[in-house]
Amino acid sequence: VLLGSGLTVLSQPLMYVKVLVQVGYEPLPPTLGRNIFGRQVYQLPGLFSYAKHIVKVDGRAGLFKGLAPRLCSSAIGTVVHSKVLQGWDLPTPPVGSGWTAGGSPLTLPPSQPGTSKKEPVSSLEQVLKETSREMVARSAATLITHPFHVITLRCMVQFIGRETKYSGTLSAFATIYREEGILGFFAGLIPRLLGDILSLWLCNMLAYLINTYALENGVWILGSGIQEDRDWNQVPLLLPQVSTMAEMKSYSQAVTGFFASMLTYPFVLVSNLMAVNNCGLAGGLLPYAPTYSSWLDCWSQLHREGNMSRGNSLFFRKVPVGKRYVWD
């Protein structure tokens, strides 16, 4: 919990800027710069320019608006996630199954001389069980902490209109309940849950396919050739290969996680926009956003405008041709 809270504090300025960009708020006009290929293009302000503007307006403390409810969300979510995993009646995966209880790949034990058959390193059934287990835990944590997430986003978006409507966590709960009822605490929940679930399954299944059919097969094919030619030197040569394969598996997990998060980013964007839409703040109204009837309506409009990736990158933000932005 302490480690998670520390990471939350450090990442708060990044999330703050990201949320304002997602809403479509551009406080600074585009400037002429160069892209990664060296070509001159008009660019919107990046992370550091945006952060400097916030500091100029609200001071350094302004970068940490919405931190209190976000810390509550992080701490409560960690506890709920842990309790659900502990309560899940799932036997511990056997050694050599390829997956730990946390869903990470296991290291393949060295082959013994004379072994002619390859034993399965990753069980598809085990991966499905572990992913389902993690899905339930994450969904429970998201469901319980979503009200804090909504308050966090609204505290940040207040920067646009200089409002003070959501000045404290407890008062924000009272305000939302008075104006929107219980459903107000779960604005944007459905696309957030869908995005989390799709990202988790994409990440784990892609990692399983890569680890099982690309990395492991390649290592064992190489190992069988060694056995035919130099059976006396099989073990010393296989040990570094196994170690390298374990490292490659960890890299594949990170790559598939990044790939999955890129594919499911539109769900994150739609969820955040729905959490602040038509809540009485300037950032949730025109000219930044119309009143959406549902998250599907929001998705459809963003898709028509070509804004499905808005806020996905905070660097080299090229101004799209024909797009209009609101800036002070």
FENCOR-V703522 format. One record per pair of residues at least 24 apart in sequence whose C-alpha atoms are under 10 Angstrom apart, sorted by sequence separation. I is the first residue (numbers start at 1). J is the second residue. D is the distance in whole Angstrom. If there is no record, write none. Layout:
BEGIN
i=(I;I)
j=(J;J)
d=(D;D)
END
This chain:
BEGIN
i=(21;26;96;97;98;99;103;148;270;271;274;21;28;96;97;98;99;101;103;147;148;151;219;270;273;274;21;27;95;96;97;98;100;101;103;104;147;150;216;219;270;273;27;96;97;99;100;103;218;270;271;98;99;101;102;103;267;270;271;17;18;21;97;98;101;102;147;215;216;269;270;17;20;93;97;100;103;215;216;269;270;16;17;99;102;103;215;18;94;101;102;267;270;14;17;93;101;215;216;266;269;13;14;16;17;93;150;151;211;215;13;16;147;150;211;14;147;149;150;266;14;17;93;147;148;149;150;211;212;215;266;288;13;16;147;148;149;150;210;211;269;270;287;288;90;146;147;149;150;210;211;269;287;90;145;146;147;149;268;269;13;145;146;208;211;266;267;268;269;144;146;147;207;210;211;266;269;90;143;146;207;210;265;266;269;89;207;208;265;266;268;88;207;208;265;266;16;17;88;143;146;206;207;210;263;265;266;13;16;142;143;146;206;207;262;265;13;15;16;85;88;205;207;208;13;14;15;16;84;85;88;143;203;204;206;207;13;14;16;84;87;142;143;203;206;207;262;12;13;16;85;86;142;203;205;206;12;13;84;85;203;204;11;12;81;84;85;139;140;203;204;206;10;12;13;81;83;84;139;142;202;203;206;9;12;81;82;138;139;202;203;11;81;82;84;200;201;203;204;80;81;84;139;199;200;202;203;9;12;80;81;83;135;138;139;199;202;203;8;9;12;78;80;81;82;138;199;201;202;77;78;80;81;199;200;9;77;80;81;135;136;199;200;202;8;9;77;79;80;135;138;198;199;202;8;77;78;134;135;198;199;7;77;80;196;199;200;5;6;76;77;80;132;135;195;196;198;199;5;8;76;77;131;134;135;195;198;199;4;5;7;8;74;77;78;134;197;5;73;74;76;77;132;195;196;199;5;73;76;77;131;132;195;196;198;1;4;5;75;131;194;195;4;73;74;195;196;2;73;76;131;192;195;196;1;2;5;72;73;128;131;191;192;194;195;1;4;73;74;127;130;131;192;193;194;195;1;70;73;74;191;192;193;195;1;69;72;73;128;191;192;195;1;71;72;127;128;190;191;192;194;1;69;70;71;127;191;192;193;69;70;73;188;189;191;192;68;69;70;72;188;190;191;192;69;70;71;124;127;188;189;190;191;66;69;70;188;189;66;68;69;70;188;189;191;66;68;69;124;187;188;190;66;67;123;124;187;188;189;66;67;69;122;187;188;189;65;66;68;122;187;188;65;66;67;124;186;187;188;65;66;67;122;123;186;187;188;65;66;121;122;185;187;64;65;66;121;184;64;65;66;120;184;187;63;65;62;65;122;121;184;120;62;72;118;69;70;118;180;66;68;69;104;179;58;66;68;69;103;179;57;65;66;67;105;118;66;69;104;105;117;176;191;54;190;191;105;118;188;189;117;187;188;108;116;187;191;99;111;115;98;116;111;115;98;114;98;113;165;166;165;114;163;164;113;154;158;163;113;153;157;162;163;113;114;153;156;161;162;113;150;154;155;160;161;162;112;113;150;153;154;158;159;160;161;111;112;149;152;153;154;158;159;160;161;111;150;151;157;158;159;160;110;150;151;154;157;158;110;112;149;150;154;155;157;158;111;154;156;157;110;111;147;160;110;146;154;109;110;154;108;110;111;25;110;20;27;109;110;19;23;25;26;108;109;19;25;107;108;16;20;107;16;19;20;23;107;108;15;19;20;107;108;16;17;20;107;16;17;20;106;107;15;16;105;105;107;16;106;105;106;104;105;104;105;104;160;22;23;22;23;22;23;24;19;22;23;22;19;23;19;23;25;24;23;24;23;23;25;26;20;24;25;24;50;23;24;22;23;47;48;46;47;48;46;47;45;46;47;44;45;46;47;44;45;46;43;44;45;46;43;44;45;42;43;44;45;41;42;43;44;41;42;43;44;41;42;43;41;42;42;35;36;35;44;34;35;24;33;35;34;22;33;22;24;32;22;23;24;30;31;22;23;30;31;21;22;30;21;22;19;20;21;18;19;21;18;21;17;18;18;30;18;29;17;28;29;30;27;28;29;26;27;28;29;14;24;25;26;27;28;24;25;26;27;24;25;26;24;25)
j=(45;50;120;121;122;123;127;172;294;295;298;46;53;121;122;123;124;126;128;172;173;176;244;295;298;299;47;53;121;122;123;124;126;127;129;130;173;176;242;245;296;299;54;123;124;126;127;130;245;297;298;126;127;129;130;131;295;298;299;46;47;50;126;127;130;131;176;244;245;298;299;47;50;123;127;130;133;245;246;299;300;47;48;130;133;134;246;50;126;133;134;299;302;47;50;126;134;248;249;299;302;47;48;50;51;127;184;185;245;249;48;51;182;185;246;50;183;185;186;302;51;54;130;184;185;186;187;248;249;252;303;325;51;54;185;186;187;188;248;249;307;308;325;326;129;185;186;188;189;249;250;308;326;130;185;186;187;189;308;309;54;186;187;249;252;307;308;309;310;186;188;189;249;252;253;308;311;133;186;189;250;253;308;309;312;133;251;252;309;310;312;133;252;253;310;311;62;63;134;189;192;252;253;256;309;311;312;60;63;189;190;193;253;254;309;312;61;63;64;133;136;253;255;256;62;63;64;65;133;134;137;192;252;253;255;256;63;64;66;134;137;192;193;253;256;257;312;63;64;67;136;137;193;254;256;257;64;65;136;137;255;256;64;65;134;137;138;192;193;256;257;259;64;66;67;135;137;138;193;196;256;257;260;64;67;136;137;193;194;257;258;67;137;138;140;256;257;259;260;137;138;141;196;256;257;259;260;67;70;138;139;141;193;196;197;257;260;261;67;68;71;137;139;140;141;197;258;260;261;137;138;140;141;259;260;70;138;141;142;196;197;260;261;263;70;71;139;141;142;197;200;260;261;264;71;140;141;197;198;261;262;71;141;144;260;263;264;70;71;141;142;145;197;200;260;261;263;264;71;74;142;143;197;200;201;261;264;265;71;72;74;75;141;144;145;201;264;73;141;142;144;145;200;263;264;267;74;142;145;146;200;201;264;265;267;71;74;75;145;201;264;265;75;144;145;266;267;74;145;148;203;264;267;268;74;75;78;145;146;201;204;264;265;267;268;75;78;147;148;201;204;205;266;267;268;269;76;145;148;149;266;267;268;270;77;145;148;149;204;267;268;271;78;148;149;204;205;267;268;269;271;79;147;148;149;205;269;270;271;148;149;152;267;268;270;271;148;149;150;152;268;270;271;272;150;151;152;205;208;269;270;271;272;148;151;152;270;271;149;151;152;153;271;272;274;150;152;153;208;271;272;274;151;152;208;209;272;273;274;152;153;155;208;273;274;275;152;153;155;209;274;275;153;154;155;212;274;275;276;154;155;156;211;212;275;276;277;155;156;211;212;275;277;155;156;157;212;275;156;157;158;212;276;279;156;158;156;159;216;216;279;216;159;169;216;168;169;217;279;166;168;169;204;279;159;167;169;170;204;280;159;167;168;169;207;220;169;172;207;208;220;279;295;159;295;296;211;224;294;295;224;294;295;216;224;295;299;208;220;224;208;227;223;227;211;227;212;227;280;281;281;231;280;281;231;272;276;281;232;272;276;281;282;233;234;273;276;281;282;234;271;275;276;281;282;283;234;235;272;275;276;280;281;282;283;234;235;272;275;276;277;281;282;283;284;235;274;275;281;282;283;284;235;275;276;279;282;283;236;238;275;276;280;281;283;284;238;281;283;284;238;239;275;288;239;275;283;239;240;284;239;241;242;157;242;153;160;242;243;153;157;159;160;242;243;154;160;242;243;152;156;243;153;156;157;160;244;245;153;157;158;245;246;155;156;159;246;156;157;160;246;247;156;157;246;247;249;159;249;249;250;249;250;250;253;253;328;268;269;269;270;270;272;273;269;272;273;273;272;276;273;277;283;283;283;284;284;285;287;288;283;287;288;288;314;288;289;288;289;313;314;313;314;315;314;315;314;315;316;314;315;316;317;315;316;317;315;316;317;318;316;317;318;316;317;318;319;316;317;318;319;317;318;319;320;318;319;320;319;320;321;315;316;316;325;316;317;307;316;318;318;307;318;308;310;318;309;310;311;317;318;310;311;318;319;310;311;319;311;312;310;311;312;310;311;313;311;314;311;312;313;325;314;325;314;325;326;327;325;326;327;325;326;327;328;314;324;325;326;327;328;325;326;327;328;326;327;328;327;328)
d=(10;9;8;5;4;8;7;9;10;7;8;10;8;6;5;7;10;10;10;10;9;9;9;7;8;10;10;8;9;8;6;10;9;10;10;10;8;10;9;7;9;10;9;9;9;7;9;6;9;10;9;9;7;10;8;7;9;7;10;9;8;9;8;9;7;9;10;10;7;10;6;7;9;10;9;9;9;7;10;9;10;10;9;8;10;8;9;10;10;10;8;8;8;7;7;7;10;8;9;8;10;9;9;10;7;10;9;8;9;8;10;9;10;7;9;10;10;9;7;9;8;9;9;8;8;9;7;8;10;10;9;9;7;10;5;10;10;8;10;6;10;8;9;8;8;7;6;10;9;8;9;7;7;9;10;6;8;10;10;8;10;10;8;9;8;9;9;10;8;10;9;9;8;7;9;5;8;8;8;7;9;9;8;6;9;9;9;9;7;9;10;7;6;9;9;10;10;8;10;8;9;9;5;9;10;9;9;10;7;8;10;10;8;9;9;7;10;9;8;7;9;10;9;10;9;9;10;8;9;7;9;10;9;8;10;6;5;10;8;9;10;8;8;7;6;8;8;7;6;9;9;10;7;9;9;9;6;9;8;6;9;8;9;8;8;5;9;10;10;5;8;10;9;8;9;10;8;9;7;9;8;5;9;8;7;9;8;9;9;8;8;10;5;10;8;10;10;8;9;7;6;9;8;9;8;9;6;7;9;9;9;10;10;8;8;8;6;8;8;10;10;10;10;7;9;8;9;9;9;9;9;7;6;9;8;9;8;5;9;8;9;5;9;9;8;8;10;8;9;6;9;8;6;9;7;8;7;9;10;9;9;10;5;8;10;8;10;9;9;8;7;9;9;7;10;9;9;6;6;8;10;9;10;8;8;9;7;9;9;9;10;10;9;7;10;10;9;10;9;10;8;6;9;9;8;10;7;9;7;9;7;9;5;10;10;10;7;7;9;7;9;7;8;9;8;8;9;10;5;10;10;10;5;9;8;8;10;8;8;9;7;10;10;7;7;6;8;8;9;10;9;9;10;9;9;10;9;9;6;9;9;6;9;10;9;9;7;7;9;5;6;9;7;9;9;8;8;9;7;9;10;8;9;6;10;8;9;8;9;5;6;9;9;10;7;5;9;7;9;10;9;10;5;8;9;8;9;9;8;10;10;8;9;9;7;6;7;7;9;10;6;9;4;9;9;10;8;9;8;8;6;10;7;7;9;9;9;7;9;5;10;9;7;9;5;8;8;7;10;9;6;5;9;8;9;9;10;5;9;10;5;9;8;9;8;8;9;6;6;9;6;9;9;10;6;9;7;8;9;9;10;9;10;10;9;9;9;9;10;8;9;9;9;9;10;9;10;9;8;9;8;6;9;9;9;9;7;9;8;10;9;9;9;10;9;8;9;10;10;9;10;9;7;9;8;9;9;10;9;9;10;10;7;9;8;9;10;10;10;10;9;9;9;10;9;9;9;9;9;10;8;9;10;10;8;9;10;7;8;7;8;9;8;9;10;9;10;7;9;7;10;8;10;8;5;10;9;7;8;7;6;10;10;7;7;9;7;9;10;7;9;7;9;6;10;7;9;9;7;7;8;10;7;6;9;8;8;7;9;10;9;7;10;10;6;10;7;8;10;8;7;8;10;10;6;10;9;9;9;9;10;9;9;9;7;9;9;8;9;7;8;10;9;6;9;10;7;7;8;9;7;7;8;7;6;10;10;8;9;7;10;8;7;10;9;8;5;6;10;8;7;9;9;9;8;10;9;10;9;7;10;9;7;8;9;8;10;10;9;7;10;9;8;10;9;8;6;7;8;9;9;9;8;8;7;10;8;10;10;10;8;9;7;6;9;7;8;10;8;9;9;9;5;9;5;6;8;5;10;9;8;7;10;9;8;7;9;8;7;10;7;5;9;10;5;6;10;9;9;4;6;10;6;5;10;7;6;9;8;9;10;10;8;6;10;8;9;9;9;8;9;9;9;10;8;10;9;8;8;9;10;6;8;9;9;7;5;7;5;8;10;8;9;9;7;9;6;8;9;8;8;9;7;9;8;10;9;10;9;9;6;7;7;6;8;9;10;8;6;4;7;7;6;5;5;8;7;8;9;9)
END
